[in-house]
Amino acid sequence: MINLPKDPRTKIIIGVIIILLISPLFFKAYKSLWAKNKKLMAEINKNTEELKKSAALYATQENLNSEIKRLNLQLSSVEEKIFRETEEAFVNINRFALESKVSLKSIEPLERTKVQIPGSKNQYLELLPLNLKVKCDFYQLLQFLNKIERAANVMPILDIKIQSDSKDIWNHDIQITLKIPILVSSRI
């Protein structure tokens, strides 16, 4: 057992000396804990930022996936409206001419152009321009054009030229240019 002096000043001096001896150890431990705390806070902030980025990436990925699904639905609905065979287009044009009582004089296919479908390795579009020469009145022409416009398959009209016939004021010689898209799957 240690005998402590009974003098209060001596006790205070001994207490101060003990505090002075222990303080550097306390400050050193505190400084070490402060550095560790600062390092942990930096790591926590870094991980929090990474989590926020990954959450944003996940949300972006979800948005992109939903956008891809939406675009695929649009693409499939567009593909349904494109001819698969050239003959289908000719059959529709002849049927529309008969239904609207248009006298179809000729169908002249022009040079085809191929258009690669982005992202598709085995499918492309062939664009087949057709010159139709017809004889009809304006009412029949409007019926014919309406049938083309409302057809299940896309048949864009590029040009219409109307020439009156001096011998027949009701019927006109009309040239209609269509551009028929045809979806072609190439064999690999």
Secondary structure, 3 states (H helix, E strand, C coil): CCCCCCCHHHHHHHHHHHHHHHHHHHHHHHHHHHHHHHHHHHHHHHHHHHHHHHHHHHHHHHHHHHHHHHHHHHHHHHHHCCECCHHHHHHHHHHHHHHCCCEEEEEEECCCEEEECCCCCCEEEEEEEEEEEEEECHHHHHHHHHHHHCCCCCCCEEEEEEEEECCEEEEEEEEEEEEEEEEEECCC
